[in-house]
Amino acid sequence: MEAKNHTTVSEFIMTGLFEYPHLQGLFFGVILCLFMAAIQGNSLIILAIALHPPLHKPMYFFIANLALIDIICTSCVLPKMMQNLILGKKTISFSGCMAQLFTFTYSTSTELMLLTAMAFDRYMAICHPLHYAVVMTKNVCITIASCIWAVGAFNSIVNTLLMLRLEFCGSNLIQHFFCEIPAVLAISCSSTYLNEVMDFMADIFLAMGNFLLIIVSYGFIIRSILKIQGSEGKERAFSTCSSHLVVVGLYYSTVIYTYVQPPSSYSMDKNKMVVAVLYTLVTPVLNPLIYSLRNKEVKVAFRKILLFCKMN
């Protein structure tokens, strides 16, 4: 028997930022600047960590992974947005939408778990400093990162395959400026129950579960810091966590606000549009700044790279 073709919609129309045609020139300029800043900033972080031996530590290894994830996230969303703004279009092909959905889901789920690994690294460094070098070896860090990337890929593959089984035979208007799971599920004309269950379970496990692990880790970290004698020691210990705490707070506040709800209740109001701009455009730009502004070792690596570029 010939398989039924579930997809009768060949392309989707995206709203969101494209609802303001008189501001498209401004949007393009801002998005282009943010895209260039995100790519250059995160690439510089990766380059500095790879080339500067004092940064060959577990904490910086995970920061390099975070920078790579941010590059993937911005690269899957922003180029298509800029193309549509230049051409005056607001469409994306079905295959392009699924590819964007897969890549964005992959980067988001991977980043959530990576932030937890970074919290565990800080927990070991502060709460168990004598065992840190034994536990957080190079092989252990590579294994943790590999598992995180693999779980992120599995989650994205499952959700994308479930999306491909749906029918899109009615409205093709996506209430968003890129393809993500809740927005696409909202316009399917077939039952999305299984998709909603799997997506909601992934949100609870990846967002809430990892967030809980981070809270527990920092509970132990704060308790250990309070036991340190002298304000200088406490300040030094807290400074190693402050950048990570800022990134966690910024990222989780936006993700939980947007995703931890049943997809059937999805609606892209103006507040959520602003939040979506934060986690797709602003956060990848801010992360390299957050991790470099107060870090002397990273600043030294940056200066060496810039000096080398000037000499050549």
N, C-alpha and C positions, 0 to 999 in steps of 0.2 A: 504494500500500500504506500502510495506517495505521501511523504510527510507534509503536513499542513504548514503553510507559511504564516507564521504568527505576526509578521511585521508588515503592515500595509503602509506605514508612514516611513518615507525615505529620508526625511530631514525634520529637524525641530526648529522652532522659532523661539529665541530667548528674549525675555523682557529685561527687567532689572535696570541696569545702567543705560540700556538702549532705549528706555522710555523718554529720555531727555535729549532729543536731536540737537537742540540749540547749544548743548554743553558737550557734544561729542568731541569737539576739538580739544577742549580743556581736559576731558577724560583721557584722551589719547596721550596728551603731553604728560599728565600725571602718571599714568600707567607705565609709559615708556621709561620715565625717570625711576620709578619704583622697581621696574623689572631690571634695569641696568644696575641699580644699586644692590638689589638682592643677588644677582649673579656675580657681580664683581666682589661684593663684600664676603659672600660665602666661599667663593673660589679662593679669595685671599686667605681666609681662615684655613682652608684645607691645605693650601700651599705652604703657609707658615708652619703648620703642625707637621707636615711631611718633611720639610727641609731643615727645621730647627731642632737639633737633638734634645735640648732641655724640655721640649714639649712632647717628647715621646713617652708620655705617661697615660695611664688609663683614662683620667678625666678628659684629657685633650683628644684621645682616640675617640671617645664618645661624642665630643663636640664636633669633630670632623665628620662623623656620621650624621649628626644633626644638620650640619651645613649642607651635606649632600642631599638630604631629604628636602630641605628648603629649596634647593635648586630644582629638584624634580617637581615639587609642588607648584612653584611659580611658572616653570616651563610648560606645564600641562594646561595651565589656565590662561595666562596673560597673552601669549602670542596669538591665540585664536581671537581673544577680545580685541587686540590691536588690529588684527586683519579685518574684522568686521567693522570696526570704527573707521578704518581707512576707506573701505569699500562702501560704507553706508548700509551694510547688511546686518542682520541679526539672526542668521541661520547657522546651523551646524548639521552635518550629515548624521544619519543614524550610527554608522560605524565610527565616525569621529566622536560622537557623543559617548558611545560605549567605551572607546579608548580613553577619553578624558575622565569618565566616571571610574574606570579601573585604576588609572594612574593616581587620581586624586585620593581615592579610597586607600590605595596602597601607601601613599605618603603620609596620610593622616593617621592610619592605624599604626604604622611603623614609628612615627614620632611619639605617639602616646606611650608606647612601650619603651622607647629609647630614653625618654625622660625619667621613667622608673628605674632603668639601669643606671642612669646618672645619679639618681638619689641613693641607690644602693652603694655606688662607688663612694659617695660622700659619707654614707653611714659607716662603711668599713674604715675609711681614712680617719674619721674623728672618734668613733666609738671603739674601734679595735685597731689602733695604729700599729701595734706590734705584729699583728697577723696580716696587715694590709698587703705587704710585698709578697707574702706567701700565697694569699688567696687571689689577689687581683693580678695574676701573671698575664703575659702577652697572650698565651694560648686560651686562657679563661676569657679574656676580653673579646678575642676574636670569635670564640664559641658563642658568647652571649649575643654579640652583634649579629652573627649568622642566624641564630635562632630567631631573633627579633625580625630580621628581614624576611625569613622564611614564613613565620606566622603572619606577618603583614601581607605577604603575597598570597597565602592560603585564604585569608579572610577576603581579600579583594577578588580572587578568582571565584570563590563560592558566590559572593554577592553579584558579581557581573554575570556569571552563568545563570543565576536565578532571574536576573533582569532580562536576559536574552530569550527566556521562555515566555515572556509576557506578550500580549497583543497591544499594539498602539494603532487603533483604527479610528479614533475620534479626534479630539483636539491635539494638536502638536505644539501647543504654546507652553513653554516651560517658564514658570515664574521665578527666574533666576538669571544671573549673567554667565553661568557655566553649568555643566551637567554634574549633578550629584544625586545620590540615591533618593532622598525624600522628594526632591523636585520632580524627578522622572517618574517615580511611582505614582505621584499625584495625578498624572495624565493617562495612566494605563486604563484600557477599557476591559481588562480581564481581572480576575481575582488576584490580589496582591497579598493575600493573607500570609503565605509562606515567606514571601520577601520581607514583610513587615516583622514577622517573628524573628527571622534570622538577623535582620538589620538591628532590631531592638536588642537582641541578645548580644550582638557584637558591641553595640554602644555601651551596654551595661558592663560587659566584661572588660572591654578595652578602655573605655573612658572612666567609668566609676570604679572598676576594679583596680586599675593602675593608679588612679587618684588616691584611693584608700591606702594602697601600698606606700605611696609617696608620703602621705600624712603620717602613717605609722613610722616610717623611716625618720622623718624629721622630728617626730616626737622623741625618739631615742637620741637623735642628734642634739636637740635643744637640752635634753636632760644632761647629756655629757658635757655640753658647753658650760652649763651652769655650775658644774662641779670643778671647772678649771679655776685655779687660783690666779688672781690678778686680772685686771681689765684688759691688759695688752694681749694676753693669751686668748681671752674670750673673743676679743675683736678680730684677732688673726683667724681663729677657727670659724667665726661667723662669716668673714669675708670670703672664705672659700665656697660658701653656700649661697651667698646673696644673689649672685648672677643667675644661678639655677632657679632659685625661688622666684625671681622676677619673671623668667621665661615660663615657668610652670604656671604661675598665677595668670599671666596674660593668655597663654594658650588654652588652659583648661577652662577658664571662665567663658571664653568664646565657644569652645567646642561643646561644653555641657549645656550652655544656654540654647545652642542651635539644634543639637542632635538627640539629647536624652529626652525623647518624647516619642510616642507612637507615630510612625510616618503618616498614618491616616489623618492625624490632626495637623499635618504640615500646612503652614501658610507663610509666604515670604513677605512679611510686613516690612516697613521702613527700618525698624530697629534691627531686625535680623539681616537686612541688606547691609547695614553699616557693620554689623558683627562679621558678616561674611567677608567684607572688604578687609577687616582686621586680620583674620586668620589666613587669607589667601595672598594679600598684598603687603600689609604693614608688618606682620610678625616676621616673615623671612628677611625683611630689611633690618629690623631691630635686633634680631638675634646676634649677628656678628658684632654690632655695636655694644650690646649688653655684655658679651663675653670678652671684649677687648678693652673697653674704656678703663676698667679698674684692674686689669691684669698686666703687670709689668713684663712678664715673660712674653706674652703675646705682642705687646708694644715693641719689645726689642726685636722680635722676629719680623714684624712689619717694617721696622726701620731698615733692617738688613736687606729685605726684599726690595724696598724702594730704592735703597742705595745701589743695589746690584742693577736694577733697571736703569737708573740714571747713568751708571758707568758704561752700559751697553746701549 
